[in-house]
Each structure stands twice: as C-alpha cells, then as structure tokens.
C-alpha cells in the first residue's frame, strides 16, 4: 500500500508539472499570436508616403517642418504610436507664437494639422530704451517674439528693466495700455492713432498720437483684471476725449488730459515728463 501511495504522489506531481508546461506553452503561443496580430494591425497606421498622408497648414513664423519634427511625423513613423494630445500641449507650451493647434485624424493612415499663429497687436519696449526688443503682444495679452512686419504697430513701454517675458501675459498698466490700443482700433476713434503708450507710470498712461500730441488718461479699474465695468469706464473716457477733439475748442493742443471722469483738459504748452 505504501508503494502505491508513493507512485500516486509522483504521478500527481508529474501531471501538475505537465499542466504547468502546457499552460506556459499556451500562454507563449497566445502572446506570440497577439504580437503578430498587433503588428499586422499597426502596419496600417505606418506613414509610407508623407506627402499624401501628412498635411500641415502653418503660418509664416512657425514652418510646417518644425511642427512635423515636433510631432515626430516622418516617413516610417506610426501614427497609432504618437500621443497627439500630449504633443499638442507640449508644443503650445514651448512655442509661444502658436495660438492653437488643431489635429484631425483620418483613419487609418492620415493626419491633418492646422497651426494657428498669434497676430501681433503692439510691440513691447521699456521706458528709456529706443531700440527694438523683438517682443510683441497679441490681443489676448500673450507676449512672444516677432520682428518681421511689426514696424507699423504701436509700442507699449513698460517699467521693468527687461519688461514682460515671452510666454507671459501682460498685467497691470501694460495690460491697460493694450486695452486702450485695442479699443481705439475699432471704428469711431479715427482721431486717436497711438504711436506708443507709456505704461511706466503708476497713476495714468501717456499715449503719443500720430500728430505727436499726447494724451494722459486713466479710468476706474485701470491696471486691474479687465471687467465689463472697467471697459465701460475706458470707453466713456475715450468718447469724451473724441468729442473734445472734434469740437475744435482749441488749436495746437500739445497735451490732452483725460484723467478725470466727464472732463477733458487741453494744454498748448505742457509737456508730459
């Protein structure tokens, strides 16, 4: 009886071992089969003809080859293995000139990318510095670098030694200067064409106009985050200023003072220091 029990125990162990081997073989076979099927599946996403499979619309500052390189879009790449969502976030964080990047996938093997660039609204400089820094700002207040085609834009002069950094957003009176420039660009304010707006003073802005007269201006909420109330206050101040300019109450005005609600002062002598 003892011999029979020993043989039975050995037989059980052998069967267990064989079962494990069979399961391992099945698992390995399934894995190999999965990998082969996966390779066949992924093959349809490979880029073999970049000219027809990859379409990128870009602007004049950020070229299409720069965008393609950032996303890793080249012959032989596999579109299924590219994390387009993460890459989009990264390129917007790194290249401040880009306002948006839209990606459309046409399965299985095509991708369409539209890169929208920011449009400069004003140049940036610092008070006391007459050269160009190459920095500009768009209507959203985002600072970026752009030197080509910006010569005719108005200039915002800031206080800090280096001014706002690329990638940042304008704050304080620099942002207020941008609000002023944006407002007078709309129809109805043809008398106010600012060449530059000095935002370096604490209590008011100084705008130099096309005829080289200057405007001292401030309004309720200036320098803080824009609100409907502060925008209304700015528009009210500008409306009063335009009415005064159109009234021809005085010729040869050097300085317009729009720092008090409902009142506009004109000075033929004073120079803003």
Secondary structure, 3 states (H helix, E strand, C coil): CHHHHHHHHHHHHHHHHHHHHHHHHHHHHHHHHHHHHHHHHHHCCECCCHHHHEEEECCCCCCHHHHHHHHCCCCCCEHHHCCHHHHHHHHHHHCCCEEEEEEEEECCCEEEEEEEECCCCEEEEECCCCCCCCEEECCCCEEEECCCCCCCCCEEEECCCCCCCCCCECCHHHHHHHHHHHHHCCCCCCCCCEEEEECCCCCCEEEEECCCCEEEECCCCCCCCCCHHHHHHHHHHHHHHHHHHHHCCCCCCCEEEEEECCEEEEECCCCCC
